[in-house]
Structure formats: C-alpha cells, structure tokens
C-alpha cells in the first residue's frame, strides 16, 4: 500500500467516525505559484492569494501568503479549485492532512480553447483499446482537456476488491498517457461493492462505496475555471442500500452553493456528471422492473426515476443566478441533445459511450464530442465516432 493511499484511508476512517459537527484533526497547507513547474515549492516561490480550497464540505480561500486551514478532513480528500489562467502543477488534490502543498503554474489569457466530452469507457482488457482511441481523437483535435463523465471502469459494484482495483489501475494508467489533462467524475460502476449480494463486500470495508474512488481518483465532486467558464464536476450517483440512483445529496448541494458563492454571479457554469439531469432515453428503452437496472427505485417511501437526477430542481436552484449554458452527462450510452423552450436555457447534452452499446430502439454510435469555447461561449460541438464506417 502506498503512503498516499494509507493517509487517505486513515482520513476516510476519521471522517466516518466523526459525529456531525465534530471538530476533528485540522487540515492546513498552502497554494503556491510553481514558477519552474517542478511540482515542488522552492525558495522564493510565492503563495497564491484567494485560491479556493475545499474538503468537499467547507470551502475556504487562501490568505495573502497562500495559506489555508480546514477544521476537519471532510470526506478525506482536499482539492484546490484551479483558478482561471492557471494550471495544476501535479495533482489538484491530496489526501487530507497537515502541510499540504498545491502548486499552480500560470497560463496565458485565452479567447478560445477546445475540450472533449467523453464518457462510459467501462475500462477493462477487452475495452481499453477504445479508451486509447478516444485519447487519440482528443490529441488529433488538440484538445486542451477531456471531461470524462463516469463509468470509468468495467465494474466495481458487483465484484471483489482485487478485481475492482485492477480495473481502476488500468483506467488511471491509460488516462495518464493522454496528451492533455483528464477531469473524471464517478459513475454508478465506480461505487465499490454496493451490490453486496453479488460482490460479497462488507459495508464496513474501508474502501466501500465511494471510498475506493476517493482513494484513487480524489474528490467525487469539485470545480475549476478555464477561459471565463466555471466547470463543476458533480457526483450524481447516490446509494440506497444495495442500489444506485440519480440524486445529488444534501452535503454536495451545500458544497455547490459555497463553491459558486466564490465566483462572480455572472460567470457561466458548465456542469459535467454521470447520471444526467434530464433525458429522453428511458421512454425509448421502455419501462422495466426487471434486471440489474430497473426504471424506477423506491427510496425512503418514494418511487423515483433511477436513471435521471431525481432532485434536479434542487440542483438548478443552487446554480441560479449563474448562467448555465450547458450540462454534460453520460450513463445512457447515447449522444443526446435536449433544449427546452422555457425559462431554462441550459442545453442538456449526453455523450455516447466509448465502450459502445445503447438502446435497441435507437442504435448507438460510439464516439466523443469535441467542443470549442470562443469568448466564453460553448459551440454546438462536433461528434466524432470511434469506429470507421
């Protein structure tokens, strides 16, 4: 076990054992300008003032020296919301602890940039070539970064630790080869062991549920700013006993409101997450009570649609009054574009699955979508198929 993983497991256990509102061990550190981009704070490298740091619960700003403090470890991970005209020097997150250091490098102001929205690689030995093909497309289009919206691994919900960890390791190794940063968020398949009748994993396992994701890929929700747009990666997969469903929990909503309070009210917000906020795919697939992923789920006495975010109105209320031009999702294995003639002007766009698949009613084409941002506006995107006709 690596030292960073051990520290994160300790932090996760402390966070789980703390009662609500309890004061646990403090977390502190510094955000600094890594002028030589070597990933280490050298003498004379200044702190970055007003950088936003979070433990997925509290949101704080750095002081004039770039220092920050958090009262508790939160979820066990701490991240810096990478500010505009900057890039992370090394990882943007760390296991919660003392003396954390987050390096930033300066980026020139830009009026345009390109990013790729990709999703659902379901990484395994059988599918890894398709993930590599997606990376090649991103490189060919000179994308500045990739947003990867969940179902990163073939499976962690129904298998044991060794198999799940192997898929995670493969995904992490592959995205490290991409020519640009990959910003990942979790899907339902990343929640380790939750279908306990199949995985035989105990709910007290230290990596159970979302803990495996945090141990390997860091925060399950976070933000960064690029070219005048505030990108917010959300975790739209909640857990009800053995089952997942689309939902953003109260802790995440509280964090979201605090995160958005730290940016100008007129700054546009781009969200990216796995289970979409809205989708027309379920009627196309047809209602089912059967199989591993039925259409609805009973949660706390309420019947909810499982494959869209059941409390979308709460998320929308948290994002207002910011402009919200586009919401990017995955999960349904179809390239989908929805617009509504109402006061909601958001474009809801789902990515096709890298792994392929979809619905028999609407045959799927596997691929990724390339977006260009010019003067703060996201274009309509270009869908690029993975498979040659």
N, C-alpha and C positions, 0 to 999 in steps of 0.2 A: 504494500500500500504506500502510495506517495505521501510526502509530508503535507502537501496542499489538500489532498483528499482527506487525510486524517484530521487536519484542522477543521475542515468543513463538516465532517461527521460530528466532531465534538460540538461545534457551533449549532448544528442542527438539533442535537440532543438537548443542549442547553435551552434552545428556543422552544422545543417541545415541552420541556419540563416546567418552564416559567409560567405561572398563572398570568391571566390577562392583567396588564398594567404593572406587572412586577418590574423592578429595576434589576437587570442582570449586569453582567460584566460590560464595561464600556467598550466602545469601538472608536478608534481615532486614527488619524492619518493625515496625509497631505496630497493635494493635487498640484503637480508642478509642470513647468514647461521643460520638456526634454529637448534641449536645443541641439544636441548631437544625435538624437534619435537612437540611443544605445540601450534604452529600456531601464536605465539606472540613473538615479538622481546623483549628479556630480556636483562638485563645489561650484557655487555661483549660479546654479540653475534656479530661477525664481519660482515661488509659488504662484498659482493661478487663483485670483480672487473671484468670488461669486460663481464658481463652478458648483453645479448641483450634484449632490451625492445622496444615495439612498440605500437602505437595507430592506427594501420592498415594503416598508411600513412608514417610517419617518422620512421626510425629505428636508435636507439642510443645504445651506450654502457655505462655501469656504470663506474664511476671513481674509484679511489683507495679505497674510502670509501663505495662503493656500491651505490652511489647516481646517479640519472638521472634526466633530465629535458626534457620536450617536449613543444614546443611553443604553440600548440593548442590541443584541446581534440580529434581531428581526427574524428573518427566515434562514439566517446562516450565511447569506451572501451579501456583499456590499458592492455597489457599482457607481461609476461616475456617468452621468448623462452627458455624453460627449458634446461639447458646445459647437456652435457654428464656427466655421473657419478653423477647425481643429480636427485632429485625428488621434485615436488612442495609440500610444506607443506601447505595444504589448497588449495584454488583456485589459478590457474595460471593467472587469470585475475581479474580486478577490474573495476568498473565504473570510468571514467576519473575524476580526482580531484587532490587536494593537499595532500601531506604527505602520499602517497600510500606506503604500505609495502608488499613486496613479499618475503616469506620465502622459502628457499631451504634446503633440507637435503642431506647429502652425500650418494652416492651409491657406492658399491664396483665395481671395474672394472670387466667386464664380457666378456667372449669369446662367449657366446651364450645366447639367450633368445627366448621366444615364444610370438607371438601375434595372435589375432584373427581378421580377417576381416569379419564384419557383415554389413548388410545393410537393408534398407526398412522395418523397423518393423511396420510402419503405426500405431503407438500405439493408442489403444482405449480399451474400456472394452472388446470388442469382441476378440481382438488380443493380449492382454497383456500377456496371458499365453505363447505365442510363444516367446515373448521377454524374459520372465523368463527362458524358455528352452534354449535359446541361451546363457544366462548368466551361466546356469548350465554346458553347454558344455565347455565354456571358463574356468570355475573353474575346471572341470574334467581334462582338459589338462594343468592345472596350467599356464595358460596364464599370462604374465606379464602386458598386457594391451589389450584393444579392440579398433579397429578403426571402427567407425560406420558412414557409408557413406550416410547419408541423408534419406529423407522421414521418419523422426523420428516419426512424428505424423500423425494421420489419415488424418487430413485436417486443414489447416489454410487459404488457398487461397480463399475458396468459402463460408466461414461461418463467423458469427459474433464473437466479441471479447470473450464473455463468453465461447462459445463452443471451440474456438481455444485455449484459455488459459487453459481450462480443459485438453485438450489433452497434451499440453506442461507440465502441472503439473504432469500428470500421467507418462510421459516419464522420467522426471527428477527424480521423486520419485523411479522409477524402476531401473534406472542405478545407483542410489545411493546405491542400495542393492548388486550390483555386487561386487565380491571379489577382483576386480582389477580396475584401472582407465579406464574410457571410454572416448576416444577422439572423439568428434562428429563434423560433418560438416553439413551444411544445404542442404536440397534437395528442390525441387520445392514446396512441400507441406508445407514447413515452412514459405513461404512468405505471410504474413498476409494480407488478404483482397484484393489481387490484381485483382481477377476476380470480379470487383465491381458490375457488373450486377447481380451477384449471392450473393455476400457477403453483399452488400449494405453498405460497409465501405467506408468512405471518404478518399481520398488520403492525406488529412491533419491530419488524425488521428495520434497521436504521436507514435503509435506502427505499423503504416502501413508498408507493405513491409518487409524489413529485420530488422526493429527496434524491433519487438517482439522477434525475435531470439536473438538479442544482449542483450535485457533486461533480458533474462532468461538463455541463454547459452553462452553469451560472444561473442568473436570475430568470425566472419564468415570465416576468414582465419587466419592462424597462423602457428607456427612451433615448433618443439622440436627435441632434438638429443638424440639418445639412441644407445649404442654399436657401435659407429662409423658411424651410419647412420643418416642422417638428414631427418626427417619426416616433410612433408609440407602438411597441410590440406588446400585445396583450395575451394572456392565457385565458382562452375562452372554453377550456375544458374543466368542468367541475366533477366531483366524485360523490355519488350517493351509494354508500356501502360497496357493492360489487360492480357498480356500473358507472360509466361516464355519461355526461350530458352537457349540452351547451349552456353555459352560465358564467357570469363574472361575479365572483363573491364580494362580500362587503369590504373585506380588507383591501382587495385590489381596487375597488371603487374609491375608497378613501385615499389610497396612494395616487390614483389617477387624478383626483381633484387637486391634490397637493402638487403633483408634478406639473399640471397645466397652470397652476397659480404662479409658477416660477417663470413663465414665458409671457410675452406681450399678448393681450387679449385678441389682437388682430392677426396673430401668427397662425397660418393654416396648419392643421393637424392631419397627418396621414396615419391611419391605423393599419396594422397587419397582425393577423391571428389565424388560428386553425379553423375551428368551427365558425362558419360565417354568421354575421348578424341577421341577414335575410337571404333567402334562396328560394328559387322556384323548382329546385331539383327533386324535392320529396314527392310532389304530386306526379312528376314524370316517372319516378321509380315505382310509385304505388304504395299504398299503406300496407304495413305488415306488422303483425305481432310476433313473428317467428324469427329464428336465427339469433346471431350474436348482437345485432344492432337494430332492434325494432324501432318503429317510427316514433313512438311515444314512451315516456317513462313516468312512473308515479313517484313523486318526490315530496315528502312531508305533506301528504294528503292531497297533492295537486297533480293533475295529469299535464305533462309538458311535452312539447315537441323537442325531441332529443338532438336533432342534427342542425338546429339553428340556436342562436343565443336566446334563451328564454326570457331574459330581463333586458332586452335591447333598449327599452325606453330608459332604464336607469343609466346605461352607458351613454346614450345620446344626451341625457340631461347633464351628465358630468362633463361632457366635451363642450357643450354650449358655454359661453358665446363664441367660441373659436370657430372660424371657418373650418369645415370638414370636407374637403373636396373629394376624397376617395378613401374607401375602406376595402382592404385587400384580405381575402380569405382563401381557404383551401378546403380540404376534407371531402368535397363531393366528387372529386375526380373529373370535373368538367370545367372548361373555360366558360364562365358565365358573366354576363354584363347586365346589370339592372339599374334603371333610373326611374324615378318617380316624379310625376307632375304634382308636387306638393311643396310645402314649406321645407321639406328635407331635400336638399340639393346634392346630397352625397351620392357618388357613384359607388355601387356595391359590385365589386369585381372579384370573382373567384378564379384561381389558377387551375389549369389542367394538372393532372398528376404526372410526375416524372415517371413513376412506375407503370403508368398506363391504367387501363380499366375505366369504368364509368357505369352508365346505365344502359340496359338493352334498348330502352325507348329512344335514347339519344346517344348513338355510338360516340365514344370519346376519341379525341386525338391527343396523344401525349405531347407536351411541349411546355414552353415557358413564355412569359410576356416581357418584352423589353419596353420600358418607359423612358421618355426623355422629359426632363424638367427644364423649362425655359422661363426665366424671370418669375420664378415662384409658381408656375402653372404646370400641372402634370398633363402630358398629352394623352391621347387615346390609347397609346400602347400598340406594339406590334407583336402579334402572336407568332412564335417561331416553333414549328413542330420538331420533335426529336427524331422522328422517323422519316426517311426519304420515301416519297411516293413511288 
